[in-house]
Amino acid sequence: MNEGQARQKIERSAKAEALLRNEILQDGFKYLEGQFIEAWRNSSVGDTESRERLYQLLQNLDALKGYFQSVIEDGKLAKMQLDEVKRQTDFNNRQR
């Protein structure tokens, strides 16, 4: 990964963190999860199609949260890599 790619991942990470800290987005996640669970609880025993759809909706919601977490982790790794390259460069420059 080059420096430009690393900086892009760090920037995306910061944006994903900001989204996950956003109160309205968090409220939206909680609201949807609650609505899906409530609909599942109120579904009839024989309505397997609706239950399956609600299960898939919950899985998709978790996948979206997981995606944001993945972007954040990628950014953290990119920052560690950039920091290491900078340390090595600084060390090499002092050795000259």
N, C-alpha and C positions, 0 to 999 in steps of 0.2 A: 504494500500500500504506500502510495506516495504522500507527500505532505498535504497536497490539496485535497486528496480523498479523505485523509485523516481529519483535516479541519472541517470538511463537509459533514463527516459523521459526528463530530463534536457539536457542530451547530444544530444538526437534526436532533441530537440527544437533548440539548437544552430546550428545544421546542417541544419535544415529547414530554420532558419533565414539567414544563410549564402547563401543558395540556392536562397532565395527570394531577397537577396541583389546583387546576381550575375547579372552583366550587360548583359551577353550573354543570360542567361535564361529569363530575363525580355524582352530583344529584341525578343527572340523567341516567348514569349507569345503575345507580341504586333503584331509581324509579322503574326502569325497564326490567331489571331483575325481579323486583317485587311484583310487577304486573305479570310477568311470565310465570312466576311461582304461584301466584294467586289464581291465574287462569288454569294452571295444571291442577291445583287443589279442587277447583270447582268443576273440572271436566268429569264427564260420566265415565264410569269404569270401562265401558265398551268403546269409548272414543279414542282408540289407539292412534288414529291418524293425527288428531289434534295434540295428543300427548307427545308424539314423536316430533311434531313441528315445534312445539314449545321447548322440547329438549334441545333441538337443533338451534333454536334462537338463543338459548342460554349458552350453548357451546360457542356460537358465533360471538356473543358478547365477551366471553372469556378469551376467545382468540384475539379480539380487538385489543383488549387490555394487555394480553401477552405480547402483541406486536409492539405496543408502545414500550413495554418493559425491555423488549429485545433491542429496540432502537437506542434506548437509554444505555443498556449494557455495551452495545457496540461503540457508542460514544466514549464511554469510560475506558474501554480497551484502547481505542484510538488515542485518547489523551495520554494514557500510560506509555504507548509506543512513541508518541511525539516527545514526551518528556525524556524518555530513555535516549532517543536520538539526539536531543539537545544536550543531555548530560555527556554523551559520548563525544559530541562535537566540541563542547566546552573543554573536556578533558584533553582531547587531541590538540586543540589550539593552545592550551597551556604547556603541552609537552614540546612545542616547537621552540 
